[in-house]
Amino acid sequence: MTKKLILATHNPGKIREFERLFRDLPYQLISQQDFAVPECEEPASTFIENALIKARHASAHTGLPALADDSGLVVPALQGEPGIYSARYASSDDQQANWKKLLDKLQLLPADDRSAYFYCCLVFIRHPLDPTPLVTEGIWHGQIALEATGDKGFGYDPVFYLPQLQCTAAQLSPEEKNSISHRAQALAKMKDRLPLEK
């Protein structure tokens, strides 16, 4: 039997990515937009706290189990920026403005360390007050490119360079990205636990 599961995001890129990643699972993934769930504040200082807040918010508004992620790009040379502020790094939801700000900030630093990683924390809750949420994480290592390249993906993908593949994340097909990304890693771990849920 297919179970309904609310995806706690309004981000169309994340929705498309999760729909592809969920194809082989016994869950009907429903965007919180379908229930007119309002956006919620993300006041916490960690990815896990923000993911849990979003999951509880979506579940409380729909009465359904919820899946939420909080993810972002972490650049150690910038003391972890943009981190939890990745989506609004340039004080807006403009994805291009975000990665342009990142490239501008890196120009002020020595060029020898452009290492970065995408981090994803994925939280599943059965109901809004679930005291034992399922939590998984994924980390995808790479570097910040000197300039944007590629037109696939979303967010920081055009400037996230993968040395082993010699391309940016925005040059990968959706299938390639969904086999190695931070979100794919977190979901692979979650998949091992979701079927055990009643």
C-alpha positions as CSV (number, residue, x, y, z in Angstrom):
1,M,0.0,0.0,0.0
2,T,1.3,3.5,-0.9
3,K,1.6,5.8,2.0
4,K,1.3,9.6,1.7
5,L,4.3,11.6,2.8
6,I,4.5,15.4,2.9
7,L,7.7,16.9,1.5
8,A,8.4,20.1,3.6
9,T,9.7,22.5,1.0
10,H,8.5,25.2,-1.4
11,N,11.8,24.9,-3.5
12,P,10.9,23.6,-7.0
13,G,14.4,22.3,-7.5
14,K,14.2,20.2,-4.4
15,I,10.7,19.0,-5.2
16,R,11.9,17.7,-8.6
17,E,15.0,16.1,-7.1
18,F,13.0,14.3,-4.4
19,E,10.4,13.1,-6.8
20,R,13.1,11.4,-8.9
21,L,14.8,10.0,-5.8
22,F,11.5,8.6,-4.5
23,R,10.4,6.8,-7.6
24,D,11.0,3.3,-6.3
25,L,9.7,3.8,-2.8
26,P,6.2,2.8,-1.5
27,Y,5.3,6.5,-0.7
28,Q,3.2,9.0,-2.5
29,L,5.3,12.1,-2.1
30,I,3.2,15.3,-1.8
31,S,4.6,18.8,-1.9
32,Q,3.4,20.9,1.0
33,Q,2.3,23.4,-1.6
34,D,-0.5,21.1,-2.5
35,F,-1.9,21.7,1.0
36,A,-1.1,25.4,1.0
37,V,1.2,25.0,3.9
38,P,2.8,28.4,4.6
39,E,6.5,28.8,4.7
40,C,8.0,28.5,8.2
41,E,10.8,30.4,9.8
42,E,14.1,28.7,10.1
43,P,15.4,30.4,13.3
44,A,17.9,27.7,14.4
45,S,21.7,27.7,14.0
46,T,22.1,24.2,12.7
47,F,20.9,22.2,9.7
48,I,19.3,19.4,11.9
49,E,17.3,21.9,14.0
50,N,16.0,23.7,10.9
51,A,15.0,20.4,9.2
52,L,13.1,19.2,12.3
53,I,11.3,22.6,12.5
54,K,10.2,22.3,8.9
55,A,9.1,18.7,9.2
56,R,7.0,19.4,12.4
57,H,5.5,22.5,10.7
58,A,4.4,20.5,7.6
59,S,3.1,17.6,9.6
60,A,1.1,19.9,11.9
61,H,-0.6,21.6,9.0
62,T,-1.4,18.4,7.1
63,G,-1.8,15.7,9.7
64,L,0.5,13.5,7.6
65,P,4.0,12.1,8.1
66,A,6.6,14.6,6.8
67,L,10.0,14.6,5.3
68,A,12.2,17.7,5.5
69,D,15.7,18.5,4.6
70,D,17.9,21.4,5.4
71,S,20.9,21.6,3.3
72,G,23.5,24.0,2.2
73,L,27.0,24.7,0.9
74,V,29.8,24.9,3.4
75,V,33.1,26.6,2.5
76,P,35.7,26.1,5.2
77,A,37.9,29.1,4.0
78,L,34.9,31.3,4.7
79,Q,34.3,29.9,8.2
80,G,31.5,27.7,7.0
81,E,29.7,30.3,4.9
82,P,27.1,30.3,3.4
83,G,26.1,27.3,5.5
84,I,22.5,27.4,6.9
85,Y,22.1,30.7,5.0
86,S,22.8,29.2,1.6
87,A,19.4,29.9,0.2
88,R,19.4,33.6,1.2
89,Y,23.1,34.3,1.2
90,A,22.7,37.5,-0.8
91,S,19.7,38.5,1.2
92,S,17.3,37.2,-1.4
93,D,16.1,34.0,-3.0
94,D,18.0,34.9,-6.1
95,Q,20.2,31.8,-6.8
96,Q,22.5,33.6,-9.2
97,A,23.0,36.5,-6.7
98,N,23.9,33.9,-4.0
99,W,26.7,32.2,-6.0
100,K,28.0,35.5,-7.4
101,K,28.4,36.8,-3.8
102,L,30.3,33.5,-3.0
103,L,32.6,34.0,-5.9
104,D,33.2,37.6,-5.0
105,K,34.1,36.7,-1.4
106,L,36.5,34.0,-2.5
107,Q,38.4,36.5,-4.7
108,L,39.5,38.2,-1.5
109,L,41.1,35.0,-0.2
110,P,44.2,33.0,-1.3
111,A,43.3,30.8,-4.3
112,D,44.9,27.6,-2.9
113,D,41.9,26.5,-0.8
114,R,38.6,26.5,-2.6
115,S,37.4,23.3,-1.0
116,A,33.7,23.1,-0.2
117,Y,31.0,20.5,0.5
118,F,27.3,20.3,0.2
119,Y,25.6,19.0,3.4
120,C,22.1,17.6,3.7
121,C,20.3,16.7,6.9
122,L,17.1,14.7,6.2
123,V,14.4,14.3,8.9
124,F,11.4,12.0,8.8
125,I,8.6,12.3,11.4
126,R,5.5,10.2,11.8
127,H,3.4,13.0,13.4
128,P,4.0,16.6,14.6
129,L,5.1,15.6,18.1
130,D,7.1,12.5,17.1
131,P,9.7,12.2,19.9
132,T,11.9,9.9,17.8
133,P,12.4,11.4,14.4
134,L,14.6,9.5,11.8
135,V,17.6,11.6,10.9
136,T,20.2,11.0,8.2
137,E,22.9,13.1,6.6
138,G,24.9,13.3,3.4
139,I,28.1,15.1,2.5
140,W,29.3,15.8,-1.1
141,H,32.8,17.1,-1.4
142,G,34.1,19.3,-4.1
143,Q,35.6,22.8,-4.8
144,I,34.3,26.2,-5.7
145,A,35.0,26.9,-9.4
146,L,36.4,30.1,-10.6
147,E,33.3,30.8,-12.7
148,A,29.9,29.4,-13.2
149,T,29.5,26.5,-15.8
150,G,26.5,24.4,-16.8
151,D,22.8,24.9,-16.9
152,K,21.4,21.9,-15.1
153,G,20.5,21.6,-11.4
154,F,19.8,24.6,-9.2
155,G,21.3,26.7,-6.4
156,Y,25.1,26.6,-6.3
157,D,25.4,23.7,-8.8
158,P,27.0,26.0,-11.5
159,V,30.0,26.8,-9.2
160,F,30.4,23.5,-7.4
161,Y,33.2,21.8,-9.1
162,L,33.9,18.0,-8.9
163,P,37.6,17.4,-9.6
164,Q,37.1,13.6,-10.0
165,L,34.6,14.2,-12.8
166,Q,36.1,17.4,-14.1
167,C,32.8,19.2,-14.3
168,T,30.4,21.2,-12.1
169,A,27.3,19.8,-10.6
170,A,25.3,21.9,-13.1
171,Q,26.9,19.8,-15.9
172,L,25.7,16.5,-14.6
173,S,22.5,14.9,-15.8
174,P,19.7,14.6,-13.1
175,E,20.4,10.9,-13.0
176,E,24.2,11.4,-12.5
177,K,23.6,14.0,-9.8
178,N,21.0,11.8,-8.0
179,S,23.5,9.0,-7.7
180,I,26.1,11.0,-5.9
181,S,24.7,14.2,-4.3
182,H,24.5,15.0,-0.6
183,R,20.7,14.6,-0.8
184,A,21.0,11.3,-2.6
185,Q,23.4,10.0,0.1
186,A,21.0,11.1,2.9
187,L,18.0,9.6,1.2
188,A,19.9,6.3,0.6
189,K,20.4,6.0,4.3
190,M,16.8,7.0,5.0
191,K,15.5,4.4,2.5
192,D,17.0,1.7,4.7
193,R,14.9,2.9,7.6
194,L,11.6,4.1,6.0
195,P,10.3,0.6,5.0
196,L,10.3,-0.3,8.7
197,E,7.8,2.4,9.5
198,K,4.2,1.4,10.0
